[in-house]
Amino acid sequence: MVCDKSRGVGGRVASRRIEGAPFDHGAQFVTRRSAEFSKIVEDLLIEEVVIPWFGEAGKERYAGLPSMNQIAKTLAEGLDVKRGMRIENVRFCGDYWEVSSEAELVRSRSLLMTCPAPQALDLLKSEATEPSSCVLNTLSKIEYDKGIALMALLKEPFPVSDSGFLQYDDPEPIATVADTLKKRGLESPGVIIQSGPDFAERHFDSNPDTIIECLLDAYPRSKELKIVSTSLQKWRYAKRREHGISDSYSSDPSIMLWHAGDGYVAPKVEGAYLSGLRVAESVAAELELKLK
Ligand SMILES: Cc1cc2nc3c(=O)[nH]c(=O)nc-3n(C[C@H](O)[C@H](O)[C@H](O)COP(=O)(O)OP(=O)(O)OC[C@H]3O[C@@H](n4cnc5c(N)ncnc54)[C@H](O)[C@@H]3O)c2cc1C
């Protein structure tokens, strides 16, 4: 069983509608550098859940259809997902785990956590039976930058760039700008302006109107935008910082505990997927051993 605090699935592969138009306020695209994730992208292309967006051969970026979140919804089909369950406590009880939210408690032989490492660390630190210091050590080395995404629905199309995506070499105060119309050619005109980490750190607790004003001020072409309405998304754990960890996940098989996600392999959707694959192999092998 998968427990997720959100109403939907996908985490930072997230989308919302503004006056009916889909906006991706987390990941803008997926890549396919590895053979394993390439296979997933191939299947998603056949199912018309992704379309090629931009990028030269070998570095193509794919957008979800009708929104990025559809990728997560499709991959989660058939899974038993308990939505809206915010885990507040995890407890190892000798030969099983107890995981609880305010209202519910779930017991399981093994526990795989895939929330960002600082959140996993908080939950495990409050656990009386401490996992090995090796897991805690690894988790404490995985850090994230904050991020803020401004979505603006527009009255008229606004060409951001030939591809519809602009990435600044210097990511401050703005890291990227995406043109929602150019991305899929389906929705109403709009832009998504993503802040850099320093901007997000400075403004994270500012009033939303101030953040919107500052982000628009920082975008040199903002005067050209005919804005109908705006929406803001703040990410406390947006992008994982570089680190020297080469493992694909961390684990303590003696207490059947694993942690995976974009903290390992690469700080992007593809990296999180590959970490998930490797950890699944490890969990399956340990469960098989236990059954013998
Ligand atoms: C603004 C932004 C832009 C990005 N752009 C790109 C991009 O263009 N391309 C790309 O490849 N990557 C991009 N990324 C990064 C990408 O989104 C992540 O690397 C990837 O989604 C990480 O997946 P994950 O499963 O490891 O973590 P997450 O997606 O964060 O999933 C963690 C899940 O844990 C759940 N959770 C957390 N705490 C609890 C709790 N206590 N109880 C229950 N559930 C909990 C959350 O609800 C969430 O569903 C971007 C990220 C951001 C924020």
The ligand as an ORCA input file, in Angstrom:
! r2SCAN-3c Opt
* xyz 0 1
  C       9.448     23.739     -9.527
  C      10.073     22.417     -9.907
  C      10.450     22.192    -11.228
  C      11.024     20.973    -11.589
  N      11.321     20.754    -12.904
  C      11.707     19.505    -13.285
  C      11.796     19.173    -14.688
  O      11.488     19.979    -15.561
  N      12.184     17.904    -15.005
  C      12.480     16.946    -14.058
  O      12.804     15.809    -14.407
  N      12.390     17.245    -12.730
  C      11.992     18.485    -12.329
  N      11.822     18.759    -11.009
  C      12.215     17.761    -10.000
  C      11.202     16.603     -9.952
  O       9.899     17.109     -9.818
  C      11.566     15.722     -8.766
  O      12.917     15.351     -8.851
  C      10.727     14.428     -8.702
  O       9.362     14.703     -8.876
  C      11.007     13.781     -7.351
  O      10.174     12.663     -7.179
  P      10.141     11.938     -5.759
  O       9.157     10.829     -5.901
  O      11.514     11.627     -5.308
  O       9.603     13.036     -4.721
  P       8.211     13.816     -4.715
  O       7.715     14.064     -6.094
  O       8.429     15.021     -3.837
  O       7.206     12.809     -3.997
  C       7.210     12.659     -2.616
  C       5.810     12.261     -2.192
  O       5.818     12.091     -0.772
  C       4.608     12.596     -0.260
  N       4.845     12.921      1.166
  C       5.770     13.756      1.695
  N       5.676     13.764      3.038
  C       4.680     12.910      3.365
  C       4.095     12.488      4.596
  N       4.516     12.939      5.787
  N       3.064     11.600      4.554
  C       2.615     11.117      3.358
  N       3.122     11.491      2.167
  C       4.142     12.364      2.170
  C       4.305     13.816     -1.112
  O       2.933     14.149     -1.080
  C       4.749     13.337     -2.483
  O       3.688     12.751     -3.216
  C      11.246     19.971    -10.606
  C      10.849     20.198     -9.278
  C      10.260     21.410     -8.935
  C       9.786     21.615     -7.528
*
